[in-house]
Amino acid sequence: MSIQVKSTTAFDDQKPGTSGLRKKVAVIKTPNYLENFIQAVFNSLKAAGESLEGNSLVIGGDGRYYNKTATQTLLKMAAAQGISKVFVGQNGILSTPAASAVIRQHQTLGGFILSASHNPGGIDGDFGIKFNIANGGPAPEKITDAIYQAACAIETYPISDAADIDLSKQGSYQLENMQVEVIDPVQIYADLMESVFDFALIREFCQQHFNILFDAMHAVTGPYAEEIFVNRLGLSTDCLLNCTPSEDFAGGHPDPNLTYAKTLVERLYAEDAPDFGAASDGDGDRNMILGKGCFVNPSDSLAILTANATCIPGYKNGLVGVARSMPTSSAVDVVAKALNIPCYETPTGWKFFGNLLDAGKVSFCGEESFGTGSDHVREKDGLWAVLAWLNILAVKKISVAEILHAHWQQFGRHFYTRHDYEGINSQGAADLLAHINAQLDSLAGQVFAGRTVSFADNFSYTDPIDGSLSQGQGLRIGFDDGARMIVRLSGTGTDGATLRLYLESYSQDPKMLTADAQQGLSDLIALSEQLLQIKAFTERDAPSVIT
């Protein structure tokens, strides 16, 4: 039976954005807090003219602490709304790209993804929830704005008082008038990967010529990696690292970068290193690619995958276009120009790629924040990127370092780095942005260390499909030689503010092509401090993370 519960928790402190709602577990567990957000989604869907009765949904998450409890709450609230069927991953598990695949395959109204992505988990960690629409992608701004407004106005919500569903066993269950289908969280996704890539070729290459190591960081992709690499590609379990999922990611930080994937990085830079290394994050949508003794910058990864896409069966006829987020380096722009295909520059956030993908304007898209994907789903996809690299390497039969160097020789090199200042004082971050913003109009034409500022602005984007305008997407300073500085606040943290500084410069000098990225950017790094004064405003001597 469904009952009405009076809501007593005001929901006015965070506007759900690109990453949905992310909070500390203690906040999410506040009475009615999670329920408010869920009901706000349902209310906004009904306000938009969607009929909930008779429709279906997908529910899944990354397995972090509180995932199981939140899944049961979602099921009971969905039943009280008249939803006819819910597909839920066994034990409440679905990676984010897998959830997108399930939404698309079963043509549901959408789905709830329970994840705080690459943020730490556990009882003292973070929890997140977002709604993906019927195309399988994150809800666009007009929907997240409506969710926020609805959440601030909720007074009551209906919820079933039925017993919990046993999610540990696959099968069909009944919750009041709603059917709950507990599905294999891996099969639909693994089948999709096998339809895109040449598994037989990858299998032969890796078994005979190429040693790989995949680090799931004790997060959701462990079971997916075991099914794909071991069961379908026939590789030894020795190629898997940290593939047992944990509610707190075994105390780690499930962010696949050079700082937090330390064990993997050490293995790839050791004397007996495998040929290829990769990692994914908490919910499986991000990736890091390494070769023996080398790291592939995510911006370069997007460019290299674009340049070699026809090696992959799913893209053998070429790409219709590509897209990148504004802070991502313009390495892929150069490739797109050579291929004579369009390249779109969007704000940060995968939702901005959704319209382009649905309209058939792009095939590949990516962000510098270790997210790469294609039109096979509407989310970035960590394992897809790993398999794409393996498929290309299997065709070319060369090393990661060799494909990197060959790419730079052909297209030039975009030296690129991101400096993250995590958990800084929010007021200090706001003051810094105000300081930079106040200078923008006067910077154009000025010369600094031999570079002339060609433009300075706060990036705005008009969606070419629906005409929607997104403003204030990041402060940019561009120079006449193609170098760029970008500053923006990240929306993914829950402690203080996270400031990101992006630096990029381009070189075709053969002597510089293999230089260390920080060395290649040393003059721009020094200039950024002169112009931006980050140390003064953040009171930090160095970034928390350098990528």
Legacy VTK file of the C-alpha trace (Angstrom):
# vtk DataFile Version 3.0
C-alpha trace
ASCII
DATASET POLYDATA
POINTS 547 float
0.000 0.000 0.000
1.248 3.498 -0.811
1.316 6.086 1.940
1.813 9.875 1.863
4.807 11.164 3.842
5.128 14.791 4.853
8.455 16.232 3.796
10.278 18.273 6.420
13.648 18.778 4.733
14.141 21.984 2.740
15.979 21.305 -0.481
17.463 24.638 -1.391
21.217 24.280 -1.009
22.350 22.694 -4.254
21.045 22.993 -7.761
21.415 19.596 -9.490
23.641 20.113 -12.480
25.777 18.112 -14.864
26.517 15.476 -12.262
23.106 15.348 -10.609
23.029 15.556 -6.822
26.222 14.758 -4.906
26.496 15.043 -1.151
28.138 13.425 1.825
26.367 10.239 2.875
25.362 11.896 6.144
23.474 14.584 4.209
21.800 12.108 1.853
20.618 10.127 4.898
18.900 13.186 6.388
15.183 12.335 6.685
13.351 13.000 3.388
16.424 14.409 1.614
16.867 11.623 -0.948
13.103 11.192 -1.234
12.724 14.892 -2.035
15.064 14.613 -4.994
13.395 11.446 -6.297
9.918 12.968 -6.015
11.166 16.144 -7.680
12.241 14.064 -10.689
8.823 12.415 -10.878
7.040 15.755 -10.487
9.136 17.421 -13.174
8.476 14.541 -15.580
4.733 14.841 -15.004
4.898 18.609 -15.414
6.605 18.062 -18.769
3.679 15.913 -19.893
5.205 12.475 -19.326
2.866 9.751 -18.133
4.405 7.684 -15.336
1.643 5.108 -15.185
2.364 2.230 -17.512
5.928 3.357 -18.160
9.222 1.684 -17.240
12.475 2.788 -15.628
16.030 1.556 -15.080
17.755 1.710 -11.681
21.396 0.925 -10.980
24.453 2.224 -9.222
28.157 1.847 -8.624
27.832 -0.230 -5.449
29.135 2.384 -3.055
27.867 2.642 0.528
24.110 3.368 0.752
23.506 2.114 -2.800
21.319 -0.799 -1.642
19.205 1.315 0.709
18.672 4.032 -1.895
17.694 1.426 -4.496
14.937 0.068 -2.249
13.666 3.612 -1.636
13.585 4.264 -5.365
11.676 1.062 -6.068
9.021 1.847 -3.473
8.578 5.400 -4.689
8.391 4.248 -8.321
5.659 1.775 -7.374
3.720 4.555 -5.639
3.881 6.627 -8.857
2.259 3.903 -10.940
5.394 2.876 -12.853
4.622 -0.511 -14.409
8.111 -2.008 -14.637
11.617 -1.352 -13.369
14.805 -2.971 -14.627
17.320 -3.036 -11.792
20.826 -4.454 -11.789
21.485 -7.438 -9.544
22.424 -6.170 -6.075
21.535 -2.693 -7.330
24.613 -2.630 -9.596
24.915 -1.087 -13.066
27.880 0.877 -14.366
26.868 4.247 -15.779
27.513 3.253 -19.435
25.729 -0.059 -18.828
22.713 1.792 -17.402
22.640 3.924 -20.542
22.749 0.769 -22.679
19.878 -0.827 -20.730
17.729 2.326 -20.989
18.265 2.362 -24.743
17.737 -1.359 -25.307
14.494 -1.536 -23.303
13.315 1.916 -24.479
12.388 3.042 -20.983
11.243 6.472 -19.830
14.712 6.928 -18.386
16.645 5.759 -15.368
18.148 6.656 -12.005
21.900 6.196 -11.630
23.156 6.048 -8.057
26.752 7.190 -8.141
29.121 9.929 -7.106
31.355 8.898 -10.011
35.047 9.189 -9.082
34.452 10.630 -5.587
35.471 8.613 -2.490
32.857 6.297 -0.985
32.068 4.697 2.371
30.014 5.801 5.335
32.012 9.044 5.594
32.306 9.446 1.836
30.068 10.732 -0.931
26.840 9.567 -2.521
25.143 10.736 -5.674
22.012 10.317 -7.734
21.077 11.556 -11.199
18.324 11.005 -13.718
19.080 9.935 -17.281
16.460 10.535 -19.949
15.058 8.167 -22.571
18.061 8.484 -24.905
20.219 7.048 -22.108
22.043 10.285 -21.422
22.131 12.761 -18.515
19.141 15.066 -18.227
19.703 18.400 -20.003
19.688 21.731 -18.165
16.009 22.465 -18.762
15.158 19.236 -16.910
17.688 19.661 -14.085
16.416 23.222 -13.594
12.856 21.876 -13.332
13.989 19.190 -10.865
15.597 21.814 -8.657
12.512 24.015 -8.659
10.278 21.045 -7.887
12.564 19.872 -5.066
12.345 23.247 -3.345
8.541 23.098 -3.308
7.800 19.529 -2.220
5.527 19.116 0.799
4.610 15.406 0.591
5.598 12.338 -1.387
3.999 8.894 -1.843
5.925 5.721 -1.084
5.004 2.064 -0.833
5.166 0.434 2.587
5.850 -2.998 1.036
8.773 -5.155 2.102
12.153 -4.821 0.392
12.767 -6.733 -2.842
15.507 -9.390 -2.821
17.971 -7.919 -5.309
20.586 -10.632 -4.849
18.923 -13.001 -7.331
18.059 -12.373 -10.965
14.411 -12.796 -11.813
11.003 -11.142 -11.879
9.361 -9.849 -8.691
6.193 -7.937 -7.848
6.087 -4.731 -5.801
2.428 -3.795 -5.485
1.345 -3.363 -9.138
4.902 -2.848 -10.411
7.066 -5.583 -11.928
10.689 -5.542 -10.796
13.051 -7.273 -13.207
16.400 -7.983 -11.539
18.818 -8.312 -14.461
22.389 -9.411 -15.051
24.219 -6.074 -14.778
26.970 -7.147 -17.183
25.485 -9.125 -20.088
23.746 -6.373 -22.116
26.837 -4.188 -21.907
29.320 -6.966 -22.726
27.196 -8.024 -25.718
27.212 -4.418 -26.936
31.013 -4.240 -26.682
31.349 -7.477 -28.645
29.158 -5.994 -31.404
31.415 -2.911 -31.725
34.919 -4.393 -31.463
36.826 -7.255 -33.084
37.107 -9.524 -30.055
38.779 -12.312 -32.056
41.577 -9.992 -33.194
42.050 -8.482 -29.720
42.075 -11.986 -28.214
44.821 -13.197 -30.574
46.889 -10.028 -30.154
46.784 -10.003 -26.363
47.297 -13.746 -25.975
50.289 -13.878 -28.294
51.933 -10.458 -28.359
50.654 -8.025 -25.777
50.455 -8.083 -21.976
47.796 -5.889 -20.412
46.833 -4.805 -16.899
43.424 -3.353 -16.053
42.752 -1.642 -12.706
39.094 -1.418 -11.645
40.091 0.475 -8.466
37.734 -1.725 -6.377
34.827 -0.106 -8.221
31.944 -1.148 -10.434
33.865 -2.293 -13.538
35.483 -5.276 -11.796
32.747 -7.748 -12.872
32.577 -6.183 -16.349
36.344 -6.533 -16.789
36.260 -10.160 -15.660
33.476 -11.010 -18.136
35.123 -9.202 -21.057
38.838 -9.798 -20.543
38.736 -13.235 -18.974
35.530 -14.937 -20.128
35.256 -13.446 -23.626
38.842 -12.580 -24.563
40.349 -15.593 -22.820
42.982 -13.680 -20.857
44.364 -14.700 -17.482
42.981 -13.191 -14.310
46.544 -11.916 -13.807
45.597 -9.030 -16.119
43.088 -7.753 -13.552
43.939 -5.504 -10.625
41.625 -4.438 -7.782
38.578 -5.986 -9.459
36.620 -6.838 -6.309
34.025 -4.055 -5.827
33.903 -2.447 -2.403
31.400 -0.078 -0.776
34.266 2.263 0.115
36.529 1.321 -2.826
38.841 -0.378 -0.324
39.562 2.999 1.212
40.831 4.388 -2.095
39.870 7.286 -4.304
38.359 5.741 -7.468
39.609 8.437 -9.836
41.779 7.009 -12.653
44.608 9.507 -12.789
48.338 9.517 -12.131
47.842 10.385 -8.460
45.072 8.027 -7.341
45.847 5.007 -9.570
49.305 4.866 -8.030
49.692 1.078 -8.034
48.881 0.812 -11.729
51.215 3.675 -12.618
54.082 2.088 -10.682
53.530 -1.226 -12.486
53.589 0.452 -15.925
56.795 2.326 -15.152
58.622 -0.670 -13.684
61.365 -2.563 -15.536
59.090 -5.576 -16.101
56.083 -3.434 -17.057
53.240 -4.874 -19.126
52.713 -3.434 -22.611
49.443 -1.724 -21.787
47.704 -0.453 -18.688
44.276 1.049 -18.096
41.978 2.021 -15.255
38.380 3.104 -14.806
36.589 5.030 -12.078
33.873 4.468 -9.480
30.952 4.131 -11.896
32.881 2.995 -14.961
32.523 6.022 -17.214
36.111 7.325 -17.082
39.376 5.821 -18.275
43.118 6.234 -18.062
45.423 4.759 -20.711
49.082 3.920 -20.128
51.792 2.247 -22.156
55.054 0.779 -20.977
56.715 3.796 -19.380
54.287 6.335 -20.828
50.987 8.058 -20.071
48.368 9.020 -22.666
46.804 12.384 -21.956
43.001 12.066 -22.313
42.946 14.867 -24.893
45.524 13.000 -26.991
43.557 9.795 -26.489
40.454 11.324 -28.094
42.537 12.597 -31.017
44.285 9.252 -31.566
41.041 7.263 -31.397
39.519 9.673 -33.924
42.497 9.387 -36.287
42.369 5.578 -36.181
38.634 4.925 -35.795
38.311 2.926 -39.013
40.456 0.176 -37.445
37.398 -0.660 -35.309
34.571 -2.650 -36.984
31.854 -0.479 -35.462
33.337 2.613 -37.148
34.822 1.073 -40.297
32.953 3.548 -42.498
34.448 6.543 -40.689
33.079 9.160 -38.310
30.425 11.746 -39.105
31.948 14.233 -36.662
33.547 14.651 -33.255
32.958 16.833 -30.212
35.060 17.887 -27.243
34.470 19.913 -24.120
35.907 23.416 -24.160
38.724 22.712 -21.632
39.863 19.669 -23.638
42.890 20.363 -25.826
42.356 21.102 -29.500
44.370 18.050 -30.581
41.206 16.430 -31.944
40.390 19.616 -33.909
43.527 19.120 -35.999
42.580 15.499 -36.734
39.000 16.429 -37.596
40.267 19.043 -40.056
42.504 16.464 -41.726
39.579 14.027 -41.958
37.290 16.791 -43.251
34.670 16.182 -40.558
33.123 18.758 -38.173
34.452 19.245 -34.654
32.153 20.794 -32.021
33.294 22.579 -28.850
30.834 22.298 -25.957
30.766 23.166 -22.257
31.928 20.545 -19.783
29.291 17.881 -19.158
28.265 14.851 -21.167
24.703 16.111 -21.477
25.941 18.685 -24.013
26.998 15.872 -26.354
23.570 14.222 -26.209
21.831 16.456 -28.753
24.750 16.157 -31.183
24.766 12.367 -30.875
20.991 12.052 -31.221
21.043 14.294 -34.301
23.719 12.141 -35.920
26.193 15.023 -35.976
29.034 13.246 -34.130
30.311 9.706 -33.637
33.024 10.272 -30.986
33.164 12.756 -28.134
35.398 13.324 -25.157
36.486 15.413 -22.203
39.916 16.047 -20.756
38.648 14.692 -17.428
39.332 11.112 -18.571
35.979 10.688 -20.310
35.697 9.324 -23.844
32.753 7.768 -25.663
30.821 7.259 -28.858
27.309 6.989 -30.237
26.896 3.417 -28.899
25.463 4.895 -25.646
24.864 8.407 -24.308
27.461 8.395 -21.535
31.220 8.421 -21.493
32.472 4.859 -21.268
35.707 3.711 -19.649
35.833 0.127 -20.880
34.780 1.186 -24.378
37.849 3.458 -24.538
40.111 0.659 -23.299
38.771 -1.765 -25.911
39.050 0.908 -28.620
42.741 1.299 -27.842
43.294 -2.456 -27.807
41.457 -2.898 -31.125
43.576 -0.189 -32.801
46.829 -1.542 -31.353
45.886 -5.054 -32.464
45.399 -3.824 -36.036
48.613 -1.783 -36.126
50.649 -4.201 -33.984
52.675 -1.405 -32.402
53.196 -0.145 -28.858
51.386 2.686 -27.091
54.527 4.851 -27.212
54.911 4.218 -30.935
51.363 5.228 -31.765
51.745 8.358 -29.607
54.948 9.443 -31.323
53.623 8.667 -34.802
50.549 10.777 -34.067
52.612 13.750 -32.868
54.887 13.545 -35.892
51.891 13.656 -38.219
49.689 16.200 -36.434
52.019 18.058 -34.080
51.771 17.927 -30.300
49.381 19.777 -28.039
51.207 20.022 -24.724
48.477 19.924 -22.121
48.043 19.798 -18.358
45.348 20.246 -15.741
46.140 21.521 -12.259
43.465 20.736 -9.658
43.220 22.653 -6.400
40.861 20.490 -4.350
38.963 21.409 -1.194
39.908 25.079 -1.263
37.996 27.799 0.525
34.841 28.540 -1.452
35.056 32.292 -0.868
38.680 32.342 -1.990
37.702 30.502 -5.162
34.877 32.964 -5.832
37.221 35.922 -5.250
39.757 34.453 -7.666
37.188 34.036 -10.428
35.928 37.593 -9.836
39.527 38.848 -10.037
40.125 37.094 -13.373
36.721 38.036 -14.770
37.372 41.699 -14.044
40.498 41.612 -16.233
39.048 39.834 -19.266
37.877 42.874 -21.221
41.278 44.584 -20.952
43.527 41.618 -21.795
43.042 41.348 -25.567
46.075 42.733 -27.390
48.348 42.749 -24.360
51.721 41.005 -24.618
53.006 38.690 -21.900
56.381 36.911 -22.153
56.346 37.264 -25.923
52.745 36.023 -26.310
49.934 38.309 -27.433
46.483 37.740 -25.963
44.144 37.124 -28.920
40.958 36.677 -26.882
39.737 36.571 -23.293
36.176 35.636 -22.360
33.763 33.611 -20.263
32.783 30.756 -22.562
29.175 30.535 -23.700
27.576 27.916 -25.924
24.541 27.952 -28.158
23.359 24.410 -28.803
23.266 23.916 -32.596
20.339 21.503 -32.305
17.849 23.120 -29.921
19.223 26.677 -29.730
19.568 26.665 -25.923
22.176 29.024 -24.470
24.638 28.055 -21.698
26.672 30.913 -20.265
29.486 31.264 -17.745
31.106 27.947 -18.680
34.734 28.818 -17.974
37.169 31.749 -18.120
39.423 31.556 -21.182
42.578 33.407 -22.207
43.867 32.579 -25.696
47.142 33.616 -27.293
48.246 34.280 -30.855
50.359 31.104 -30.986
47.389 28.870 -30.077
48.229 28.581 -26.376
45.307 28.696 -23.924
44.659 29.180 -20.213
41.291 28.141 -18.809
39.982 28.439 -15.261
36.728 26.979 -13.960
35.218 25.506 -10.813
34.368 21.822 -10.842
30.881 20.711 -9.811
31.936 17.228 -8.720
33.317 17.810 -5.232
31.538 17.904 -1.870
34.279 19.442 0.308
34.834 23.139 -0.312
35.557 24.107 -3.904
37.684 22.455 -6.579
39.438 24.883 -8.902
40.780 23.606 -12.206
43.464 25.318 -14.280
43.958 24.035 -17.827
47.027 24.943 -19.884
47.700 24.137 -23.516
50.335 24.998 -26.115
51.059 23.581 -29.569
54.386 22.591 -31.099
55.580 21.038 -34.334
59.242 21.204 -33.299
60.655 17.646 -33.698
62.981 18.254 -30.737
60.022 18.987 -28.452
57.649 16.198 -29.444
58.779 13.751 -26.753
59.401 16.292 -23.992
57.712 16.016 -20.604
54.390 17.869 -20.635
55.208 20.022 -17.601
58.553 20.914 -19.191
56.876 21.798 -22.475
54.450 24.046 -20.600
56.876 25.533 -18.067
56.735 29.056 -19.488
52.929 28.989 -19.656
52.727 27.668 -16.090
54.863 30.591 -14.885
52.773 33.047 -16.898
49.536 31.658 -15.455
50.639 32.505 -11.938
51.602 36.019 -13.015
48.217 36.593 -14.666
45.869 34.659 -12.412
47.499 34.755 -8.940
46.080 31.370 -7.987
48.516 30.846 -5.118
47.530 34.138 -3.503
43.800 33.462 -3.680
43.843 29.751 -2.801
46.679 29.962 -0.231
48.102 26.812 -1.840
51.717 26.460 -2.910
50.920 23.686 -5.375
47.969 21.874 -6.954
46.469 18.819 -5.256
46.604 16.843 -8.508
48.562 17.443 -11.703
47.462 15.615 -14.828
LINES 1 548
547 0 1 2 3 4 5 6 7 8 9 10 11 12 13 14 15 16 17 18 19 20 21 22 23 24 25 26 27 28 29 30 31 32 33 34 35 36 37 38 39 40 41 42 43 44 45 46 47 48 49 50 51 52 53 54 55 56 57 58 59 60 61 62 63 64 65 66 67 68 69 70 71 72 73 74 75 76 77 78 79 80 81 82 83 84 85 86 87 88 89 90 91 92 93 94 95 96 97 98 99 100 101 102 103 104 105 106 107 108 109 110 111 112 113 114 115 116 117 118 119 120 121 122 123 124 125 126 127 128 129 130 131 132 133 134 135 136 137 138 139 140 141 142 143 144 145 146 147 148 149 150 151 152 153 154 155 156 157 158 159 160 161 162 163 164 165 166 167 168 169 170 171 172 173 174 175 176 177 178 179 180 181 182 183 184 185 186 187 188 189 190 191 192 193 194 195 196 197 198 199 200 201 202 203 204 205 206 207 208 209 210 211 212 213 214 215 216 217 218 219 220 221 222 223 224 225 226 227 228 229 230 231 232 233 234 235 236 237 238 239 240 241 242 243 244 245 246 247 248 249 250 251 252 253 254 255 256 257 258 259 260 261 262 263 264 265 266 267 268 269 270 271 272 273 274 275 276 277 278 279 280 281 282 283 284 285 286 287 288 289 290 291 292 293 294 295 296 297 298 299 300 301 302 303 304 305 306 307 308 309 310 311 312 313 314 315 316 317 318 319 320 321 322 323 324 325 326 327 328 329 330 331 332 333 334 335 336 337 338 339 340 341 342 343 344 345 346 347 348 349 350 351 352 353 354 355 356 357 358 359 360 361 362 363 364 365 366 367 368 369 370 371 372 373 374 375 376 377 378 379 380 381 382 383 384 385 386 387 388 389 390 391 392 393 394 395 396 397 398 399 400 401 402 403 404 405 406 407 408 409 410 411 412 413 414 415 416 417 418 419 420 421 422 423 424 425 426 427 428 429 430 431 432 433 434 435 436 437 438 439 440 441 442 443 444 445 446 447 448 449 450 451 452 453 454 455 456 457 458 459 460 461 462 463 464 465 466 467 468 469 470 471 472 473 474 475 476 477 478 479 480 481 482 483 484 485 486 487 488 489 490 491 492 493 494 495 496 497 498 499 500 501 502 503 504 505 506 507 508 509 510 511 512 513 514 515 516 517 518 519 520 521 522 523 524 525 526 527 528 529 530 531 532 533 534 535 536 537 538 539 540 541 542 543 544 545 546
